[in-house]
Amino acid sequence: VVCEGITKPQCVTVMEGSSNSVYLNVSWCGTCGVTYRVRYSTSSGTIPEPPSGAVSVSVTSGNSTLLTGLSLDTTYYVWVAAVSSDTQGPYSNRLSTTTRRSNEF
């Protein structure tokens, strides 16, 4: 695959945890990035950037990650960006969801 620059990840989805666990499963369609940076926060930030205090997770393989250690009944905002070498592409559109247990769906 030949890539012209780093593109914004597409088709980003956030799914809530199952059973009594509280986590989010974040997945996206691949881009030309070697790795991905997933950021999440309880603050919505300024579109399109996440807030400076957002937690950052590096994903070095695959197109998904689990965000764990989250609080119940809390709204989380999620962004994904492709990273190639030292260059980060633009963030995906911001997604949000409120965590809850599966028996509350």
N, C-alpha and C positions, 0 to 999 in steps of 0.2 A: 504494500500500500504506500503510495507516494502522497505526502501531505503538504499542503501549502499553509504553513502556520498552525497554530493550535486553535481548534474550534471549541465552542461552548458545548458541553455535554448535552445531549438531547434525551428525551423520554425518561427523565428522572422520575422515579416513583418512591414513595415512602409508605411502608406498611407497618402497622402496629404489631406488637408482640403477641404471642399466643400463651395459653394456659395462664398461670399467675405471674409470669415474668413481665417486666416492663422494659421493652427495648423497641427500637425502630430498625427495620430492614430497609436500607437505602440501596436502590439499584438504578442503573442508567445505561443508555446505549453507548457503545465505545466511540472514542474519537481518536485522534492521532497522538494523544498523550502517552507517555511512557508510564506515568503514574497518575493518580488522581488525588486531589485534596478535597475531603469532605469537611465542611464546617457546619456546626450546629450551635444553637443558642436559644434561650428563652426570650431573647430580645429580637425584634424583627429587623433591626438594622435599617440602613438607608438603601433602598433599591438602587442598583443591583448588588451592592456590597454587603457582606455580613458585618456585624458590629466588631469592634476591635477585640472584645473579650470573648468572641466565639471560640469554642473548642475546635481544634484542628486535628483531623485524622488522615494519615497518609495511607493510600491503598496502592500497593506495589504490583498486585496482580488481580485480574478479574475486574468485573464491573459491578460489584456490590460490596456492602459492608454492613455489619450489625453495630448499632450504637447502643451500648449497654450502660447500666448504672444510672438510668434515668428515673425521674420522679413520676409518680402516678398523678393523673388528672392535671397534667402540665402541658401547655402548648409549646412545641419546639418548632423552630424554623431551620431549614436545611438548605445548603448550597453545595454544588459540586463544581470543581474546576479541573481541567486537564493540565498536567505539568510535564514539560519535556526539557530535560537538562535543568537549567536554572530559570527557565521561562514558564510563567504560569499564564494560561489562557483566561478568557473571561469566565465568570461564574455562570452557572445555569440559572434559570429563573428560580426564585425563592419558592420553596414549598413549605407548608406548615401542616401539622397534625397535633391532636391532643392525645396523649397517652392514656390508656385505660385498659383494664383487664378484659380478656376475651369474652367472659361471661356478661360483659356490659355492652357488647356490640349489638 
